[in-house]
Amino acid sequence: MKQECNQNGLIDPNDPKGKLIQFCNAIIFDRKFYAQSLQGTLAVIEASHESQFQVTRLSRKQAIPSNYSKWFIEYFLESNGEILLIFLISERSGRIVDKVEVFKLQIEDLSLLKLDNLGDRTLFAGINCCMSVPASQVGCRNNCVYFTHHSIDGWRLYDMRSGYISPCYDDAGSEIKNPTWEEPITGKSS
């Protein structure tokens, strides 16, 4: 992809200095790549008949948080047949997440629709992973985003209803530092 962008001179339309587009985040959805540039430009990348990849569409607006931020990190994920974009927003320091915003990608025009309610979904955004689960089937809180961040120890919970971020705790009230996934035991061992 880097070679094609350099050869064709694909300039990021949202870069104030007119630099070549550089992608920092992407997801595969419906046999296409949806990618975000360093400047917040959304792109659709498709394979051509020769298994070459080419940028087929670019967004007009930047995909950035709706509120002021000094720093933010974004996560793409697929959830219920939709592409969601989660922003962990730092207003004062890159070490503290002050807000979380969730957007749905409108595929037709590559615009973003801010979500205020996830319904029965729970989202997880971590340093190396991102996923959506049906809360009622898994047994976790719905309408929430659980996240971790490179500068914090443990997981945090963002409640979409209240807008508050809190540390995750276990039933005894102690903070969970390293949550683990446990598989149910389905058979007897001998």
N, C-alpha and C positions, 0 to 999 in steps of 0.2 A: 504494500500500500504506500509505503514511504516513497518508493521509486516512482509510482504513478503520479503521486501528488507533486513531486519535484519536477518530473518531466513536463507535466501539463500546467505547472504553475498554479495549482489550486490555492488561491489566497483565501484566508479565513475572513469572511465578510464582517465579522465582529471584532477583528483585531485592529486597534487604532493605528498601528504602525504598518499595516498591510503585509504582515508576515504570512508564510505558508501555513496551511492548516496542520495542526498537530493534535491527534486524538489522545485522550487520557482515560476514557471510560467507554465500554461498549457492552452490548448484549446481543445475542442471537435470538431472533423472534420471527417466526413464520418464514424461515429460510433466508432472512436478510439480517444484516448487521445494522443496529442502531447505535450510533456513536456520538460522543460529546467531545468537542474540542476544548483546548485549554481556555479559550475565550467564551465558552458556553454555546457555541454553535452546534446544533444537532444535525446529524447527517444520516442518510440511508445509504448503505453500501451493499451492492449486489454483485453476484458472480455473473459474468457474461457467458456467452456460449463457448468460449475458449478457456473457461475456468480462471479467467482474469477477474480481478475485482475492480469495480469502479464506483465512484460516488455518483448516485443518481439524483439525490435531492439534498438541499441544505435549508435549514430554518432561517427565517428572517430575523427572529428575535433571539436573544440570549436565553439559555436555560440556566438561570441563576436564582438564588433565593429571592423571595418577594420582599424581605426585610433587609436592612443594612447589615452587612457582616464584614468583619475584619478578615475573616478566614472561614472557609467551609470545605467540606468534603462531600462528595455525592456518591450514591450507590444506585445502579440500575437493578431491577429485578422483575421477573414475570410473576404475576399474581392474578389468578382467575381469568386468564386469557387477556390480560392487560399488561402494558409496560408501566411500571411505577418508577419514580425517581425520588429517592430520599436524600434530603440535605441535612447534614449535621452542621449547625451554624454556631460560630464563635463570634460574639459581638465585641469582646474586649481583648481576649487572648486566645491564641491557637491551642492553648492547653485545656480550655474549659468549653464544653458544649453548652450554650445557653438556650438554644431553640432547636426544634426539629420541624421540618416541613416535608410533606409528602405530596407529590404531584402525579397525575395520570398523564401519560403522553397521548395526545390526540394524533393518531397516525396520519390522518388525512392531510393535515397542514403542519405537522410537527410542532404544534403549540402545546403548552402545558396547562392543565386544569388542576388547581389546588384542591386537595381533598381535606375535608374537615372530619370525615368519619370513615373508618375502615370496615364497619360492620363487624362480622364474625372473624375477620382476619386479624392476625398478629404478624408483625414483620420483625425480622431479625437482621441487623446490619453489623457485621464484624469486619475486622481488618482483612481477613481472607475469604469471607463468605457473605452471602446475603440470601435470605429466603423468606417465603410467606407460608404460613400454616393456617388451617382452619382452627380457630381457638377452641371451639366446642368439641372437636374431635381429638385434640391433643391435650386439653386440660390446662390451658394457660389463659391469661387475661386477654379479652378481645379488645379491639380498637386501640392497640398499643404498639409502640415500636421499642424493642429491646436493642440496645446498641453498646458497643465497646469502642474505644478510641485509643490511639497509640499512646496518649499521655495519661490515661486513667487506669487505675487498677480495678478490674472487675467490670461488671455490666451495669448499665443504667436502664431505666424504664421511662419512656416518654408516654404519658397518657393523653391520647387525642382529645378526650372529653374535657379534662381540666387544663391541659397545656403545661402541666408540671413535669419536671424531670426529677427522678429520685433514684437512689442506689437500689439494687436488688437485694432482698433479704430472704433468708430461709424461714421456716416455721418457728424456729427458736429465737428469731430476732437478730441473728448474727449475719453480717454481710457475707455474701457469697463471692469469693475471689475468683475461682475457676470453675464455672458450671460445666457439668459433663452430661452427655447424652447417654441414657440408659435404655438398652433394648429389653423388651419384655421376655421373660423366660417362658418358652412354649412347650418344652419337653423335659422329661426326666433324664438325668445323667446317670450312668451306671458306675 
